[in-house]
């Protein structure tokens, strides 16, 4: 059986302990380490059995002082493609589906800003794998709570159409 491989993010300071994306909580926390500016995020439990769902919107710049870790492709002309691949590698061990033939699938979208050449919009729709004891959901909430400016509890309704 092959061991899972997790993304390891390294800091410019060689002595600093790397950020290992070995849990859903650490994967979500990596968004801040990567320099993503969170516009907003929604975390909820969906379906039966309940699975954590993260809907996240933000933006990223090619070069930014907000990025704490080193990216070897900061200057790459295909930054958006490579960044999406990195996010896929970070989250794929923890999300339930990344298949285009599955109706309920996770999606990672990186879109160029229409006016700013080095800016990209990032949208994550992520269904996390089973969480019968609530640890994944709590971890995601904690990771986002550590970086948010504010938050509020909301009520909503999920509509399922068959």
Secondary structure by P-SEA (a helix, b strand, c coil): cccbbbbbbbccccccbbbbcccaaaaaaacccccccccbbbbbbbcccbbbbbbbbbcccccccccccccccccccaaaaaaaaaaaaacccccccccccccbbbbbbbbcccccccbbbbbbbccccccccaaaaaaaaaaaaacccbbbbbbbbbbbcc
